[in-house]
Amino acid sequence: MDFVPAQKIICEKYGAYFLPCDLNLKIGISKGFSPDTYPINGLRHFPEKGTAGWYIWSGDAFSEDPDFFQPIHALHLIDRDPRILKYLGLAAGWRFLFAPDYEDVWQDKNLLDS
C-alpha cells in the first residue's frame, strides 16, 4: 500500500513540509489507544534513534508519564487505525487531531524545542 500520495495531499492542504515516514520505524502510541475514542491526536518530534518522531493517542487525556506511550512500528497502524497514515508525512513540529466530521492540522513550533 502506498500512503505517500495521501500524505502529500495533507501537507499541501495545510502548507506543511513533507517529511516521509518510514513505516518500519517506531512511533509511540498510547497504551489505551482506541480508534473509537475521539479525538485521535498526533504530534511529531524530530525523527531520531530508529523512531519516526510520532506520538499518537486517543481521547482528551494526555500524560507526561514515561509509560503513557508504547513503541510500535508505524506499519502496525494499518491494523490499528489506518486513518492515521495520511498524516504521517507531516514534518517535525506538526500536530493533527481528528474526529468524525472534524479535522485540524497545525504547526506547533514548541515541538521543535524538545
MODELLER restraints for C-alpha pairs under 7 A, 6 or more apart:
rsr = mdl.restraints
at = mdl.atoms
rsr.add(forms.Gaussian(group=physical.xy_distance, feature=features.Distance(at['CA:3:A'], at['CA:85:A']), mean=6.70, stdev=0.5))
rsr.add(forms.Gaussian(group=physical.xy_distance, feature=features.Distance(at['CA:3:A'], at['CA:86:A']), mean=6.32, stdev=0.5))
rsr.add(forms.Gaussian(group=physical.xy_distance, feature=features.Distance(at['CA:6:A'], at['CA:86:A']), mean=5.26, stdev=0.5))
rsr.add(forms.Gaussian(group=physical.xy_distance, feature=features.Distance(at['CA:7:A'], at['CA:86:A']), mean=4.52, stdev=0.5))
rsr.add(forms.Gaussian(group=physical.xy_distance, feature=features.Distance(at['CA:7:A'], at['CA:87:A']), mean=5.71, stdev=0.5))
rsr.add(forms.Gaussian(group=physical.xy_distance, feature=features.Distance(at['CA:7:A'], at['CA:88:A']), mean=6.52, stdev=0.5))
rsr.add(forms.Gaussian(group=physical.xy_distance, feature=features.Distance(at['CA:7:A'], at['CA:89:A']), mean=4.99, stdev=0.5))
rsr.add(forms.Gaussian(group=physical.xy_distance, feature=features.Distance(at['CA:8:A'], at['CA:18:A']), mean=6.42, stdev=0.5))
rsr.add(forms.Gaussian(group=physical.xy_distance, feature=features.Distance(at['CA:8:A'], at['CA:89:A']), mean=6.72, stdev=0.5))
rsr.add(forms.Gaussian(group=physical.xy_distance, feature=features.Distance(at['CA:10:A'], at['CA:86:A']), mean=6.96, stdev=0.5))
rsr.add(forms.Gaussian(group=physical.xy_distance, feature=features.Distance(at['CA:10:A'], at['CA:87:A']), mean=6.59, stdev=0.5))
rsr.add(forms.Gaussian(group=physical.xy_distance, feature=features.Distance(at['CA:11:A'], at['CA:17:A']), mean=6.26, stdev=0.5))
rsr.add(forms.Gaussian(group=physical.xy_distance, feature=features.Distance(at['CA:11:A'], at['CA:18:A']), mean=5.92, stdev=0.5))
rsr.add(forms.Gaussian(group=physical.xy_distance, feature=features.Distance(at['CA:11:A'], at['CA:90:A']), mean=6.07, stdev=0.5))
rsr.add(forms.Gaussian(group=physical.xy_distance, feature=features.Distance(at['CA:14:A'], at['CA:105:A']), mean=6.79, stdev=0.5))
rsr.add(forms.Gaussian(group=physical.xy_distance, feature=features.Distance(at['CA:16:A'], at['CA:90:A']), mean=6.32, stdev=0.5))
rsr.add(forms.Gaussian(group=physical.xy_distance, feature=features.Distance(at['CA:16:A'], at['CA:91:A']), mean=6.98, stdev=0.5))
rsr.add(forms.Gaussian(group=physical.xy_distance, feature=features.Distance(at['CA:17:A'], at['CA:90:A']), mean=6.44, stdev=0.5))
rsr.add(forms.Gaussian(group=physical.xy_distance, feature=features.Distance(at['CA:17:A'], at['CA:91:A']), mean=5.70, stdev=0.5))
rsr.add(forms.Gaussian(group=physical.xy_distance, feature=features.Distance(at['CA:18:A'], at['CA:89:A']), mean=5.32, stdev=0.5))
rsr.add(forms.Gaussian(group=physical.xy_distance, feature=features.Distance(at['CA:18:A'], at['CA:90:A']), mean=5.44, stdev=0.5))
rsr.add(forms.Gaussian(group=physical.xy_distance, feature=features.Distance(at['CA:18:A'], at['CA:91:A']), mean=5.76, stdev=0.5))
rsr.add(forms.Gaussian(group=physical.xy_distance, feature=features.Distance(at['CA:19:A'], at['CA:89:A']), mean=5.07, stdev=0.5))
rsr.add(forms.Gaussian(group=physical.xy_distance, feature=features.Distance(at['CA:19:A'], at['CA:90:A']), mean=5.86, stdev=0.5))
rsr.add(forms.Gaussian(group=physical.xy_distance, feature=features.Distance(at['CA:19:A'], at['CA:91:A']), mean=4.85, stdev=0.5))
rsr.add(forms.Gaussian(group=physical.xy_distance, feature=features.Distance(at['CA:20:A'], at['CA:89:A']), mean=4.90, stdev=0.5))
rsr.add(forms.Gaussian(group=physical.xy_distance, feature=features.Distance(at['CA:21:A'], at['CA:52:A']), mean=6.13, stdev=0.5))
rsr.add(forms.Gaussian(group=physical.xy_distance, feature=features.Distance(at['CA:21:A'], at['CA:88:A']), mean=5.90, stdev=0.5))
rsr.add(forms.Gaussian(group=physical.xy_distance, feature=features.Distance(at['CA:21:A'], at['CA:89:A']), mean=5.82, stdev=0.5))
rsr.add(forms.Gaussian(group=physical.xy_distance, feature=features.Distance(at['CA:22:A'], at['CA:52:A']), mean=6.94, stdev=0.5))
rsr.add(forms.Gaussian(group=physical.xy_distance, feature=features.Distance(at['CA:23:A'], at['CA:73:A']), mean=6.51, stdev=0.5))
rsr.add(forms.Gaussian(group=physical.xy_distance, feature=features.Distance(at['CA:23:A'], at['CA:74:A']), mean=4.61, stdev=0.5))
rsr.add(forms.Gaussian(group=physical.xy_distance, feature=features.Distance(at['CA:23:A'], at['CA:75:A']), mean=4.68, stdev=0.5))
rsr.add(forms.Gaussian(group=physical.xy_distance, feature=features.Distance(at['CA:24:A'], at['CA:73:A']), mean=5.63, stdev=0.5))
rsr.add(forms.Gaussian(group=physical.xy_distance, feature=features.Distance(at['CA:24:A'], at['CA:74:A']), mean=6.19, stdev=0.5))
rsr.add(forms.Gaussian(group=physical.xy_distance, feature=features.Distance(at['CA:24:A'], at['CA:75:A']), mean=6.10, stdev=0.5))
rsr.add(forms.Gaussian(group=physical.xy_distance, feature=features.Distance(at['CA:25:A'], at['CA:50:A']), mean=5.64, stdev=0.5))
rsr.add(forms.Gaussian(group=physical.xy_distance, feature=features.Distance(at['CA:25:A'], at['CA:51:A']), mean=5.07, stdev=0.5))
rsr.add(forms.Gaussian(group=physical.xy_distance, feature=features.Distance(at['CA:25:A'], at['CA:52:A']), mean=5.56, stdev=0.5))
rsr.add(forms.Gaussian(group=physical.xy_distance, feature=features.Distance(at['CA:25:A'], at['CA:73:A']), mean=5.41, stdev=0.5))
rsr.add(forms.Gaussian(group=physical.xy_distance, feature=features.Distance(at['CA:25:A'], at['CA:74:A']), mean=6.10, stdev=0.5))
rsr.add(forms.Gaussian(group=physical.xy_distance, feature=features.Distance(at['CA:26:A'], at['CA:50:A']), mean=6.46, stdev=0.5))
rsr.add(forms.Gaussian(group=physical.xy_distance, feature=features.Distance(at['CA:26:A'], at['CA:51:A']), mean=4.52, stdev=0.5))
rsr.add(forms.Gaussian(group=physical.xy_distance, feature=features.Distance(at['CA:26:A'], at['CA:52:A']), mean=5.88, stdev=0.5))
rsr.add(forms.Gaussian(group=physical.xy_distance, feature=features.Distance(at['CA:26:A'], at['CA:71:A']), mean=5.92, stdev=0.5))
rsr.add(forms.Gaussian(group=physical.xy_distance, feature=features.Distance(at['CA:26:A'], at['CA:72:A']), mean=5.20, stdev=0.5))
rsr.add(forms.Gaussian(group=physical.xy_distance, feature=features.Distance(at['CA:26:A'], at['CA:73:A']), mean=4.13, stdev=0.5))
rsr.add(forms.Gaussian(group=physical.xy_distance, feature=features.Distance(at['CA:26:A'], at['CA:74:A']), mean=5.65, stdev=0.5))
rsr.add(forms.Gaussian(group=physical.xy_distance, feature=features.Distance(at['CA:27:A'], at['CA:51:A']), mean=5.88, stdev=0.5))
rsr.add(forms.Gaussian(group=physical.xy_distance, feature=features.Distance(at['CA:27:A'], at['CA:52:A']), mean=5.78, stdev=0.5))
rsr.add(forms.Gaussian(group=physical.xy_distance, feature=features.Distance(at['CA:27:A'], at['CA:53:A']), mean=6.32, stdev=0.5))
rsr.add(forms.Gaussian(group=physical.xy_distance, feature=features.Distance(at['CA:27:A'], at['CA:54:A']), mean=5.05, stdev=0.5))
rsr.add(forms.Gaussian(group=physical.xy_distance, feature=features.Distance(at['CA:27:A'], at['CA:55:A']), mean=5.99, stdev=0.5))
rsr.add(forms.Gaussian(group=physical.xy_distance, feature=features.Distance(at['CA:27:A'], at['CA:71:A']), mean=5.58, stdev=0.5))
rsr.add(forms.Gaussian(group=physical.xy_distance, feature=features.Distance(at['CA:27:A'], at['CA:72:A']), mean=5.63, stdev=0.5))
rsr.add(forms.Gaussian(group=physical.xy_distance, feature=features.Distance(at['CA:27:A'], at['CA:73:A']), mean=6.00, stdev=0.5))
rsr.add(forms.Gaussian(group=physical.xy_distance, feature=features.Distance(at['CA:27:A'], at['CA:74:A']), mean=5.74, stdev=0.5))
rsr.add(forms.Gaussian(group=physical.xy_distance, feature=features.Distance(at['CA:28:A'], at['CA:54:A']), mean=6.18, stdev=0.5))
rsr.add(forms.Gaussian(group=physical.xy_distance, feature=features.Distance(at['CA:28:A'], at['CA:55:A']), mean=4.55, stdev=0.5))
rsr.add(forms.Gaussian(group=physical.xy_distance, feature=features.Distance(at['CA:28:A'], at['CA:56:A']), mean=6.20, stdev=0.5))
rsr.add(forms.Gaussian(group=physical.xy_distance, feature=features.Distance(at['CA:28:A'], at['CA:69:A']), mean=5.17, stdev=0.5))
rsr.add(forms.Gaussian(group=physical.xy_distance, feature=features.Distance(at['CA:28:A'], at['CA:70:A']), mean=5.28, stdev=0.5))
rsr.add(forms.Gaussian(group=physical.xy_distance, feature=features.Distance(at['CA:28:A'], at['CA:71:A']), mean=4.66, stdev=0.5))
rsr.add(forms.Gaussian(group=physical.xy_distance, feature=features.Distance(at['CA:28:A'], at['CA:72:A']), mean=6.42, stdev=0.5))
rsr.add(forms.Gaussian(group=physical.xy_distance, feature=features.Distance(at['CA:29:A'], at['CA:55:A']), mean=5.72, stdev=0.5))
rsr.add(forms.Gaussian(group=physical.xy_distance, feature=features.Distance(at['CA:29:A'], at['CA:56:A']), mean=4.71, stdev=0.5))
rsr.add(forms.Gaussian(group=physical.xy_distance, feature=features.Distance(at['CA:29:A'], at['CA:57:A']), mean=5.82, stdev=0.5))
rsr.add(forms.Gaussian(group=physical.xy_distance, feature=features.Distance(at['CA:29:A'], at['CA:69:A']), mean=4.99, stdev=0.5))
rsr.add(forms.Gaussian(group=physical.xy_distance, feature=features.Distance(at['CA:29:A'], at['CA:70:A']), mean=5.41, stdev=0.5))
rsr.add(forms.Gaussian(group=physical.xy_distance, feature=features.Distance(at['CA:29:A'], at['CA:71:A']), mean=6.43, stdev=0.5))
rsr.add(forms.Gaussian(group=physical.xy_distance, feature=features.Distance(at['CA:30:A'], at['CA:56:A']), mean=6.36, stdev=0.5))
rsr.add(forms.Gaussian(group=physical.xy_distance, feature=features.Distance(at['CA:30:A'], at['CA:57:A']), mean=4.99, stdev=0.5))
rsr.add(forms.Gaussian(group=physical.xy_distance, feature=features.Distance(at['CA:30:A'], at['CA:68:A']), mean=5.50, stdev=0.5))
rsr.add(forms.Gaussian(group=physical.xy_distance, feature=features.Distance(at['CA:30:A'], at['CA:69:A']), mean=4.20, stdev=0.5))
rsr.add(forms.Gaussian(group=physical.xy_distance, feature=features.Distance(at['CA:30:A'], at['CA:70:A']), mean=6.06, stdev=0.5))
rsr.add(forms.Gaussian(group=physical.xy_distance, feature=features.Distance(at['CA:31:A'], at['CA:68:A']), mean=6.15, stdev=0.5))
rsr.add(forms.Gaussian(group=physical.xy_distance, feature=features.Distance(at['CA:31:A'], at['CA:69:A']), mean=5.78, stdev=0.5))
rsr.add(forms.Gaussian(group=physical.xy_distance, feature=features.Distance(at['CA:31:A'], at['CA:70:A']), mean=6.03, stdev=0.5))
rsr.add(forms.Gaussian(group=physical.xy_distance, feature=features.Distance(at['CA:33:A'], at['CA:57:A']), mean=5.63, stdev=0.5))
rsr.add(forms.Gaussian(group=physical.xy_distance, feature=features.Distance(at['CA:33:A'], at['CA:58:A']), mean=5.32, stdev=0.5))
rsr.add(forms.Gaussian(group=physical.xy_distance, feature=features.Distance(at['CA:34:A'], at['CA:58:A']), mean=6.13, stdev=0.5))
rsr.add(forms.Gaussian(group=physical.xy_distance, feature=features.Distance(at['CA:35:A'], at['CA:81:A']), mean=5.96, stdev=0.5))
rsr.add(forms.Gaussian(group=physical.xy_distance, feature=features.Distance(at['CA:37:A'], at['CA:58:A']), mean=5.62, stdev=0.5))
rsr.add(forms.Gaussian(group=physical.xy_distance, feature=features.Distance(at['CA:37:A'], at['CA:59:A']), mean=5.40, stdev=0.5))
rsr.add(forms.Gaussian(group=physical.xy_distance, feature=features.Distance(at['CA:38:A'], at['CA:58:A']), mean=5.73, stdev=0.5))
rsr.add(forms.Gaussian(group=physical.xy_distance, feature=features.Distance(at['CA:38:A'], at['CA:59:A']), mean=4.74, stdev=0.5))
rsr.add(forms.Gaussian(group=physical.xy_distance, feature=features.Distance(at['CA:38:A'], at['CA:99:A']), mean=5.56, stdev=0.5))
rsr.add(forms.Gaussian(group=physical.xy_distance, feature=features.Distance(at['CA:39:A'], at['CA:58:A']), mean=5.73, stdev=0.5))
rsr.add(forms.Gaussian(group=physical.xy_distance, feature=features.Distance(at['CA:39:A'], at['CA:59:A']), mean=5.01, stdev=0.5))
rsr.add(forms.Gaussian(group=physical.xy_distance, feature=features.Distance(at['CA:39:A'], at['CA:60:A']), mean=6.76, stdev=0.5))
rsr.add(forms.Gaussian(group=physical.xy_distance, feature=features.Distance(at['CA:39:A'], at['CA:97:A']), mean=6.18, stdev=0.5))
rsr.add(forms.Gaussian(group=physical.xy_distance, feature=features.Distance(at['CA:39:A'], at['CA:98:A']), mean=5.44, stdev=0.5))
rsr.add(forms.Gaussian(group=physical.xy_distance, feature=features.Distance(at['CA:39:A'], at['CA:99:A']), mean=4.93, stdev=0.5))
rsr.add(forms.Gaussian(group=physical.xy_distance, feature=features.Distance(at['CA:40:A'], at['CA:57:A']), mean=6.03, stdev=0.5))
rsr.add(forms.Gaussian(group=physical.xy_distance, feature=features.Distance(at['CA:40:A'], at['CA:58:A']), mean=4.43, stdev=0.5))
rsr.add(forms.Gaussian(group=physical.xy_distance, feature=features.Distance(at['CA:40:A'], at['CA:59:A']), mean=6.31, stdev=0.5))
rsr.add(forms.Gaussian(group=physical.xy_distance, feature=features.Distance(at['CA:40:A'], at['CA:97:A']), mean=5.50, stdev=0.5))
rsr.add(forms.Gaussian(group=physical.xy_distance, feature=features.Distance(at['CA:40:A'], at['CA:98:A']), mean=5.36, stdev=0.5))
rsr.add(forms.Gaussian(group=physical.xy_distance, feature=features.Distance(at['CA:40:A'], at['CA:99:A']), mean=6.47, stdev=0.5))
rsr.add(forms.Gaussian(group=physical.xy_distance, feature=features.Distance(at['CA:41:A'], at['CA:56:A']), mean=5.61, stdev=0.5))
rsr.add(forms.Gaussian(group=physical.xy_distance, feature=features.Distance(at['CA:41:A'], at['CA:57:A']), mean=5.29, stdev=0.5))
rsr.add(forms.Gaussian(group=physical.xy_distance, feature=features.Distance(at['CA:41:A'], at['CA:58:A']), mean=5.91, stdev=0.5))
rsr.add(forms.Gaussian(group=physical.xy_distance, feature=features.Distance(at['CA:41:A'], at['CA:96:A']), mean=5.76, stdev=0.5))
rsr.add(forms.Gaussian(group=physical.xy_distance, feature=features.Distance(at['CA:41:A'], at['CA:97:A']), mean=4.50, stdev=0.5))
rsr.add(forms.Gaussian(group=physical.xy_distance, feature=features.Distance(at['CA:41:A'], at['CA:98:A']), mean=6.81, stdev=0.5))
rsr.add(forms.Gaussian(group=physical.xy_distance, feature=features.Distance(at['CA:42:A'], at['CA:54:A']), mean=6.79, stdev=0.5))
rsr.add(forms.Gaussian(group=physical.xy_distance, feature=features.Distance(at['CA:42:A'], at['CA:55:A']), mean=5.54, stdev=0.5))
rsr.add(forms.Gaussian(group=physical.xy_distance, feature=features.Distance(at['CA:42:A'], at['CA:56:A']), mean=4.39, stdev=0.5))
rsr.add(forms.Gaussian(group=physical.xy_distance, feature=features.Distance(at['CA:42:A'], at['CA:57:A']), mean=6.53, stdev=0.5))
rsr.add(forms.Gaussian(group=physical.xy_distance, feature=features.Distance(at['CA:42:A'], at['CA:95:A']), mean=5.50, stdev=0.5))
rsr.add(forms.Gaussian(group=physical.xy_distance, feature=features.Distance(at['CA:42:A'], at['CA:96:A']), mean=5.22, stdev=0.5))
rsr.add(forms.Gaussian(group=physical.xy_distance, feature=features.Distance(at['CA:42:A'], at['CA:97:A']), mean=6.49, stdev=0.5))
rsr.add(forms.Gaussian(group=physical.xy_distance, feature=features.Distance(at['CA:43:A'], at['CA:54:A']), mean=5.74, stdev=0.5))
rsr.add(forms.Gaussian(group=physical.xy_distance, feature=features.Distance(at['CA:43:A'], at['CA:55:A']), mean=5.47, stdev=0.5))
rsr.add(forms.Gaussian(group=physical.xy_distance, feature=features.Distance(at['CA:43:A'], at['CA:56:A']), mean=6.77, stdev=0.5))
rsr.add(forms.Gaussian(group=physical.xy_distance, feature=features.Distance(at['CA:43:A'], at['CA:94:A']), mean=5.92, stdev=0.5))
rsr.add(forms.Gaussian(group=physical.xy_distance, feature=features.Distance(at['CA:43:A'], at['CA:95:A']), mean=4.26, stdev=0.5))
rsr.add(forms.Gaussian(group=physical.xy_distance, feature=features.Distance(at['CA:43:A'], at['CA:96:A']), mean=6.52, stdev=0.5))
rsr.add(forms.Gaussian(group=physical.xy_distance, feature=features.Distance(at['CA:44:A'], at['CA:53:A']), mean=5.11, stdev=0.5))
rsr.add(forms.Gaussian(group=physical.xy_distance, feature=features.Distance(at['CA:44:A'], at['CA:54:A']), mean=4.42, stdev=0.5))
rsr.add(forms.Gaussian(group=physical.xy_distance, feature=features.Distance(at['CA:44:A'], at['CA:55:A']), mean=6.37, stdev=0.5))
rsr.add(forms.Gaussian(group=physical.xy_distance, feature=features.Distance(at['CA:44:A'], at['CA:91:A']), mean=6.90, stdev=0.5))
rsr.add(forms.Gaussian(group=physical.xy_distance, feature=features.Distance(at['CA:44:A'], at['CA:92:A']), mean=4.82, stdev=0.5))
rsr.add(forms.Gaussian(group=physical.xy_distance, feature=features.Distance(at['CA:44:A'], at['CA:93:A']), mean=5.77, stdev=0.5))
rsr.add(forms.Gaussian(group=physical.xy_distance, feature=features.Distance(at['CA:44:A'], at['CA:94:A']), mean=5.78, stdev=0.5))
rsr.add(forms.Gaussian(group=physical.xy_distance, feature=features.Distance(at['CA:44:A'], at['CA:95:A']), mean=6.48, stdev=0.5))
rsr.add(forms.Gaussian(group=physical.xy_distance, feature=features.Distance(at['CA:45:A'], at['CA:53:A']), mean=4.61, stdev=0.5))
rsr.add(forms.Gaussian(group=physical.xy_distance, feature=features.Distance(at['CA:45:A'], at['CA:54:A']), mean=6.39, stdev=0.5))
rsr.add(forms.Gaussian(group=physical.xy_distance, feature=features.Distance(at['CA:45:A'], at['CA:92:A']), mean=4.75, stdev=0.5))
rsr.add(forms.Gaussian(group=physical.xy_distance, feature=features.Distance(at['CA:45:A'], at['CA:93:A']), mean=5.99, stdev=0.5))
rsr.add(forms.Gaussian(group=physical.xy_distance, feature=features.Distance(at['CA:45:A'], at['CA:111:A']), mean=5.89, stdev=0.5))
rsr.add(forms.Gaussian(group=physical.xy_distance, feature=features.Distance(at['CA:45:A'], at['CA:112:A']), mean=6.46, stdev=0.5))
rsr.add(forms.Gaussian(group=physical.xy_distance, feature=features.Distance(at['CA:46:A'], at['CA:53:A']), mean=5.25, stdev=0.5))
rsr.add(forms.Gaussian(group=physical.xy_distance, feature=features.Distance(at['CA:46:A'], at['CA:92:A']), mean=5.03, stdev=0.5))
rsr.add(forms.Gaussian(group=physical.xy_distance, feature=features.Distance(at['CA:47:A'], at['CA:53:A']), mean=4.26, stdev=0.5))
rsr.add(forms.Gaussian(group=physical.xy_distance, feature=features.Distance(at['CA:92:A'], at['CA:112:A']), mean=6.83, stdev=0.5))
rsr.add(forms.Gaussian(group=physical.xy_distance, feature=features.Distance(at['CA:93:A'], at['CA:107:A']), mean=5.76, stdev=0.5))
rsr.add(forms.Gaussian(group=physical.xy_distance, feature=features.Distance(at['CA:93:A'], at['CA:108:A']), mean=5.22, stdev=0.5))
rsr.add(forms.Gaussian(group=physical.xy_distance, feature=features.Distance(at['CA:93:A'], at['CA:109:A']), mean=5.31, stdev=0.5))
rsr.add(forms.Gaussian(group=physical.xy_distance, feature=features.Distance(at['CA:93:A'], at['CA:111:A']), mean=4.96, stdev=0.5))
rsr.add(forms.Gaussian(group=physical.xy_distance, feature=features.Distance(at['CA:93:A'], at['CA:112:A']), mean=5.41, stdev=0.5))
rsr.add(forms.Gaussian(group=physical.xy_distance, feature=features.Distance(at['CA:94:A'], at['CA:106:A']), mean=5.77, stdev=0.5))
rsr.add(forms.Gaussian(group=physical.xy_distance, feature=features.Distance(at['CA:94:A'], at['CA:107:A']), mean=4.37, stdev=0.5))
rsr.add(forms.Gaussian(group=physical.xy_distance, feature=features.Distance(at['CA:94:A'], at['CA:108:A']), mean=5.56, stdev=0.5))
rsr.add(forms.Gaussian(group=physical.xy_distance, feature=features.Distance(at['CA:95:A'], at['CA:105:A']), mean=5.70, stdev=0.5))
rsr.add(forms.Gaussian(group=physical.xy_distance, feature=features.Distance(at['CA:95:A'], at['CA:106:A']), mean=5.49, stdev=0.5))
rsr.add(forms.Gaussian(group=physical.xy_distance, feature=features.Distance(at['CA:95:A'], at['CA:107:A']), mean=6.22, stdev=0.5))
rsr.add(forms.Gaussian(group=physical.xy_distance, feature=features.Distance(at['CA:95:A'], at['CA:108:A']), mean=6.73, stdev=0.5))
rsr.add(forms.Gaussian(group=physical.xy_distance, feature=features.Distance(at['CA:96:A'], at['CA:104:A']), mean=5.67, stdev=0.5))
rsr.add(forms.Gaussian(group=physical.xy_distance, feature=features.Distance(at['CA:96:A'], at['CA:105:A']), mean=4.34, stdev=0.5))
rsr.add(forms.Gaussian(group=physical.xy_distance, feature=features.Distance(at['CA:96:A'], at['CA:106:A']), mean=6.51, stdev=0.5))
rsr.add(forms.Gaussian(group=physical.xy_distance, feature=features.Distance(at['CA:97:A'], at['CA:103:A']), mean=5.92, stdev=0.5))
rsr.add(forms.Gaussian(group=physical.xy_distance, feature=features.Distance(at['CA:97:A'], at['CA:104:A']), mean=5.28, stdev=0.5))
rsr.add(forms.Gaussian(group=physical.xy_distance, feature=features.Distance(at['CA:97:A'], at['CA:105:A']), mean=6.49, stdev=0.5))
rsr.add(forms.Gaussian(group=physical.xy_distance, feature=features.Distance(at['CA:98:A'], at['CA:104:A']), mean=6.28, stdev=0.5))
